[in-house]
Amino acid sequence: MNKKELLSLIKNALKTSSAITDESSEKNTKEWDSLGFLSILTALDKKTKGKTSKINSLASANSVKKIINILIKEKILKKIN
């Protein structure tokens, strides 16, 4: 998965018309509530065929930046230059 795919996945999971960027988070994205976050985690789990469900730190990731950093660390997301 690359960053563009991840941003698209988050946008679709949140069912938002707002742009999703590195700066998007629960603080500035109206749809990013507890249900929205669950949708993000579910979509990520489907996309990665279950790999993300084993990453406990994702449960506290409240921004796109944090999700990206965790997925890079876990070698699920390709490192961004």
C-alpha positions as CSV (number, residue, x, y, z in Angstrom):
1,M,0.0,0.0,0.0
2,N,1.2,3.5,-0.7
3,K,0.3,6.9,0.8
4,K,-2.2,7.8,-1.9
5,E,-4.1,4.5,-1.4
6,L,-4.1,5.0,2.4
7,L,-5.6,8.5,2.1
8,S,-8.2,7.3,-0.3
9,L,-9.0,4.4,2.0
10,I,-9.5,6.8,5.0
11,K,-11.6,9.2,2.9
12,N,-13.9,6.3,1.8
13,A,-14.1,4.8,5.3
14,L,-15.2,8.1,6.8
15,K,-17.6,8.7,3.9
16,T,-16.5,12.3,3.8
17,S,-16.4,14.8,1.0
18,S,-13.6,16.7,2.8
19,A,-10.1,16.3,1.6
20,I,-8.0,13.9,3.7
21,T,-4.3,14.9,4.1
22,D,-1.5,14.1,6.5
23,E,-2.9,16.8,8.8
24,S,-6.4,15.2,9.0
25,S,-7.3,14.0,12.5
26,E,-10.2,13.5,14.9
27,K,-9.8,17.2,15.9
28,N,-10.4,18.7,12.4
29,T,-12.4,16.0,10.5
30,K,-16.1,16.0,11.5
31,E,-16.7,12.4,10.4
32,W,-13.7,11.1,12.4
33,D,-15.7,10.1,15.5
34,S,-15.5,6.7,17.3
35,L,-17.6,5.1,14.6
36,G,-15.6,6.7,11.8
37,F,-12.4,5.5,13.4
38,L,-13.8,2.0,13.6
39,S,-14.5,2.2,9.9
40,I,-10.9,3.2,9.2
41,L,-9.6,0.3,11.2
42,T,-12.0,-2.1,9.5
43,A,-11.1,-0.9,6.1
44,L,-7.3,-1.1,6.9
45,D,-7.8,-4.6,8.2
46,K,-9.6,-5.7,5.0
47,K,-7.0,-4.0,2.7
48,T,-4.1,-5.7,4.6
49,K,-5.8,-9.1,4.9
50,G,-5.8,-9.0,8.7
51,K,-2.2,-7.7,9.3
52,T,-3.4,-4.4,11.0
53,S,-5.6,-6.1,13.5
54,K,-2.5,-7.3,15.3
55,I,-1.1,-3.8,15.7
56,N,-2.2,-2.5,19.1
57,S,-0.8,1.0,18.7
58,L,-3.3,1.7,15.9
59,A,-6.1,1.8,18.5
60,S,-4.7,5.1,19.8
61,A,-3.8,6.6,16.4
62,N,-6.0,9.7,16.2
63,S,-4.5,11.3,13.1
64,V,-3.5,10.4,9.6
65,K,0.1,11.2,10.5
66,K,0.1,8.7,13.4
67,I,-1.5,6.0,11.2
68,I,1.2,6.6,8.5
69,N,4.0,6.4,11.0
70,I,2.7,3.1,12.6
71,L,2.2,1.5,9.2
72,I,5.6,2.5,8.0
73,K,7.2,1.1,11.2
74,E,5.3,-2.1,10.7
75,K,6.4,-2.3,7.0
76,I,2.8,-2.2,5.7
77,L,3.1,1.2,4.1
78,K,5.9,2.0,1.8
79,K,8.2,4.7,3.2
80,I,7.5,8.2,1.9
81,N,10.3,10.3,0.6
